[in-house]
Amino acid sequence: MFERRYTLIGLTDSPTPFLDEAAIASIAAHTLFAGGVRHREIVEPMLPPSYRWITVAPPLDAVRSALEEAGEPVLVFASGDPFFYGFGATLQKWFPDASLQCFPAPHSLQLLARLCMIPYQQMRHASLTGRDWQELDSALISGEAFIGVLTDQRKTPAAIARRLLEYGYGHYRMCVGEALGGERESLIKCSLQKAAEREFAMPNCLLLQVEEPAARRFGISDELFDGLPGRPQMITKMPYRMAAIAALELGRACNFWDVGFCTGSVSIESRLQFPHLLVTAFEKRLECEGILEVNSRRFGTPGIVKVMGDFLLQDHRHHCGKDALVDAAFIGGHGDRLEEVFDIIARYLAPGGRIVMNAVQDSSREVFAASAEKLGFALATPLDMSVGSHNPIGVMKAVKPIH
């Protein structure tokens, strides 16, 4: 049986890469190579006369097919360290039994930190290269003081600066490195305001350094939220909100649904306390969409996914995260259709997942308990709470069986 063998060599943007003797010998021993167009331009003078090349570019399905059909060892050129957001991990995923050898180069964020003369052992990394905003959003919400960011053609330094300013993270400064290790290498240090207004040469990456640490919130006062005009009571009150979040056990969740978000208070508080969390917020009242936008910007919680319309009519498969399951869900509103809402959540809930609701009326408690019993969920003892002049509530919790 043919043994798949891949040798990975990392490159900077230098037109004359410095490689050790073992890497040079490996190049001479291969005839089939793979890498990006830029990599080929750099290494072509070093390749044997009869070499063949697989271009690594989207769509990657074509690249995988070419590698599967290769029938011989392949030497892959990649940027920097192939196992730092690189092609090495992709090869491991595609061919877990393959034999791998790697000759890494410094990755771009290492080069940038060295250029800035900054110790980078405490750097939080975030890649936006072909990815969503989640890694960067999580680092910002966590209050990280030093964030290294890999960019792409769409999530540019200017776009990143605008996002930070939009969500109240203007207390960072930006340092952008262009074409690091190459002949066009340059370093630009500027404020977010200036970065948002200019263009930067590609390829680039950047560092964000906090100038003044921001205070982290824990339990936001109700009056600080924008709400529905004339309906100040339409918010999950802060003590009840925090009790519900505790019951949801979001520290061990990845994917959270907030059903009937209204002002977005539960979504926002959950995102602030658990920045890793993928939060999807559902609401049928269209006017609440703008309210959530305002509150998300006010409290610095980018990345909450809004789904507007009747919860019962949604295609929920699109809102279940990478594992196609939900770890926890809060029912903030159900429009007198609690049993149907409970059933839909239960269908997509992971084993051991939690459903929580703050019940004011006895009828809601009864329907919640009956729905849990019908589906074999474990029903926790309700937490009864009464705060000031607010109506007493019962924090209801049901847990999906693991087996």
N, C-alpha and C positions, 0 to 999 in steps of 0.2 A: 504493500500500500504506500502511495506517495506521501511523504512527510512534508507538510507545508512549513516553509522556513522563510522568515522575514527579518531582514536587517534594517534597522531604522537609524538614519543619520540626521541629526539636527543641524540646522543652518541659521545664521543670522542674515541680515541683508547685505553683508559684506560681499563685494564682487570677487574677493580672493579669500575664501573660507580657510580657516586654520583647522586642519583635521589631524588627528594622531595617526601613527603609522598603521595601526590595526584597521582603522576606518578606510584609509587609502588602499590597503591591500584588499579589503572587502569589495571596494568599488571595482578593482581590477579583476576580481573573481566572478563578477556577475555580468550577465548580458541583458537582463530584464530589470528595468527601473520604473519607479512610480514617484509622483510628486506633482506639485503645482507648476503652472507655467513659469512663475517667477523662479522657482527652484531649478527648473531645467535651464534657464538662462544663466544661472550662477554656475552650475556644475558641468555644463556641456563640454567645456574643454578638458575635463577630467575623465570623461566616459570613453569606453573602448569604441573603436570605429564602427562595429556592427551592432551597436546597442539598440534596444527597443524600449519604448516609453509608454506608460499608462498615465494619462493626465488625471490627477485627482481634483475633481471639480463636480459641483452638482450637475445632474442628479447622481447621488452616490450609489444608487442601485446599479448603474452601469459600471462604476468602478469595482463594486463587489463582484459582479459577474466576470469582469476581466481578470480579477485576481483568482477567482475560483477556477477559471479555465487555463490559468497560466501553465501549470504542469512543471514548474521549475522554481527555484528560489528567487525571491524578488527583493531588491534593495529599494527602500522607500526613503525619500528625502522629505523632511518636515521642518516646520519652523520651530526654532528653539529646542525645548525639551518635548519630544513626541508624546510624553505622558503627562504633560501639563496642558489640559484642555486640547490635546492633540490627537493625531491619527493613531497613536499607539493603542489608546483605549478602544478606538473603533475596531482595529484589527483583533484585539482580544475578544470583543463582543461577537464579531463575525466568525472568527476561527479560534475558539477557546482552546483547542488542542494543538495549535500551531507552535512551532519553536521560534522564539523571538530573541533578537540581540539588538542592543541599543547603544548608540554613541550620541548622547545629548549635547546640545549647545546651551548656553544661557538663554532663558526665555526673555521675551521683550520686557516684562515688568522687572525682572532682575537687572537688565541693562539700564532701564530708566532709573531705578533706585540708585544704582551705582553712579549714573551720570549726575544725579541730584545730590550725591554723597549722603544718602539717607540709609540707616540700618533698616532692613526690610523684614526682620524676623517676626514682627508683629503685624505685618500687612494682611488684611483681609482681601481675598481675591474675588473678583466677580467677572464672569465672561458674558459679554453681550454679542459675541460673534455668532450670528445665526441663531440666537437664543432670545427668550423674552426678558423682561426686566427683573424677574424675581430675585436673582442673586444680589443685584445692586440694591433693590428696594429693601431686602432683608438686612443688608449691611447698614443702610442708612437708618432704618427704624431701630436697629440694635444700638445705634450711637457709636459705631466704629470710628476710631480717630484717624485711621490710615487705611485707605481702600485703593487697591490696584485694579484697574478696569481694562479689559480687552474690548476693543470697539469693532465696528464693521462699517459698511458703506451707508447704512441707515441710522444706526445708533452711534452717531459721531460725537466728538467732544462737545460740539455746539448743542446737539439734541440732548445730551446728558446734562449739560449746564442748565438748559431751559427746564428740564424735568426737576432738577434739584430746586431751582428757584420757585417753580410752580407749587411745590409741596413744602416749602418753608425750610429748605436745607441750605440757605444762603451763607451759613457759617463755615463752609468749606472753601478752600482755594484749590485751583487746578494746576497741575503740571503735566504738559503734553509732550511726549517724545515722538518725533516723526522719523521714519525710515531708520530705526535704530541699528547701529552696526554697519550702515551703508555709507556711501559717498555723500548722500543728501541728508545725513543725520542732523537733526536740529532739536533744540529744547526750548519750550515756550512755557513760561510761568505767568499766570494771570488770574484775575478774579473771575467768578462765575459770570458776572455781568458782561465782562469783555469776551469771555469764551463763547457766550451765547450768540454773539454778534459777528463772529468771524469764521472763516473756513480754515481747515487744517489739512495738510498734505497726508495722503495715505501711502503706506500703512502707518497707523499710529496706535498708541496706547496711552493711558493717563494714570496719574496718581491724584487722589483726593485727600487732602490733609485738613483736619478740623482746626479752625482758628480759636474757637471758643466752644467748649462742650455745651450741648443743649440739655435742659432739664428733661428727664423722662417722666411721663405721666403715668399715674396708676389710680384709676378711679376718677373719671372726668365728671365734673359737676354738670348736672342736667342743663342748667341755664346757659352753658357755653355752646351747646349745640343749636344750630338752626333747626326749626321744626315746622310742622304744618301750620300755616297761618290760622290763628284763632283756636288752635287745638293743642295747648301746651302740655296736656296730659298724655299725648300720643308719643310717648317715649318710654322705653324700659328704664325705670329709675335706677340710679347708680348702684345702690346697695343690692337691689334685686339682679341687676345686670352682672355684678361681680360674683354673686352667689351662683348664677346660672353658668357663668364661664368656669367657675371652679368645678361645678358638677359635670361639665362637658369634658374635663380632663384633656384640655387642648395641648398640654405639654407633650403628650404622646400621640398627637394627631398630625396628619399631613394635609388633609383635605376637609374643610369645614363648610357647611351650608348654614346660612342665616335666612330663614324663610319668613318673609314679611318684615323687611328691614326697616321700613318707615324712615326714621332719621339716620339710620346706619349706626346707631350707638353701639350695638353689640358687635357688629362687624369691625368697627374701628377699634374698640377696646380690645377685641381679640387679636387684631393685627398688631397693635402696639405691644401687647404682652408676649405674643408668640410670632415674631417676625418671619419665621420659617413657613408659616401656615399659608396654604392656598385658600383664600376666602372667597366664596361665591355667595352673593347676596341677591335674593329674589324679592320682587315687590310688584304688585299689580297696579298701584296708584302711580300714574305717570309723573305726577308732580314731585314724587319722592326722588326721582332720578337726579334732578338738579340739587335737591337738598343733600343727598349723599355726596355729590361732587363737591359742594361747598364745605361740608364737614370733613371730608377726606383731606382736602387741601389745608384746612385750618389745623388739623391735628397731625399732619405729616404721615398719612397712610396711603401711599400709592399702591396700586396693584390689586385692589378689591375688584373682583369681576361682578358686574351688574347684569342681572337678567330681568328684564321688564316684561310684565304680562302675567296672566293667570298661571300659577305654579302647576296646577293640575293639567295644563295643556302643553307644557314644555317637553322637549326631547331631552331628557335628563342625562342621556348617555354622553352629551358634550360637556357635562359639568362634573365629571367624576374623577378628574385627575388621571395621572399616568397609570394607576392600578385599576381604573374603572370602578372604584369604590369610594365611598365617603366614610370618614372616620367618626364624625360627630355632626349633629344638626341641632339647631335651636329653632323652635317654632315660636316666632314672635307674633304671628297673625295667621289665621286659618279661615276667616270668612264663614264661620259656622259649618265648616266641612273638615273638621279635625280628623275624623276617622280616615277620610280619603287622603289627606295630607300625610298622616302617619303611615299609611300603607305604602305610598310612593317612596317616602324616605327609607322605609324598611327594606324595600326592594333593592336599593342601591347601597345600603349600609354594610360596611365590612363586619365580619364576625367580631364580636366584642365592642362594636360601635355603640355610641350613646345618642339617644334622643332626649332633649331637655325642653321643658316648657314651663313658663311661669303662669300658673293658673289662678285666676281671681274667683271664678264662679265654680260652685260645686259640680255643675253639669260638665264643665271642661275637665275637672279632675276625673269624673266618672268615665267619660269617653276615652281619655288618655289611658286610664288603667285598663279599661275593657279592650282597647286596641292592642295594648302590650300583651295582655293575657291571651288574646286570640292568636297572636303570632308567636307565642312562646317566649317573649322577652321577659327578662328579670326586672321586676319593678322595685326600685329603691324606695325606702321610707321617705315620704314627702318632707321637705324642709319648710316648715311654716314660718313666715316672716311678717312682721308688721313694723313699719318705720314711720314715725310721726303721724301725720294726718292721711297718709296714703292708705289705700285699700290693702288689707292683708292679702298675701299671696302664698301659694304653695309651690315650691320648686319641685316639679315632677321630673323624674328621671327613669328611663327604661334602657336596658342594655340587651343588645342582640346576642343570642347564644353563640358560643364559639363552635359548637358541634351540632 
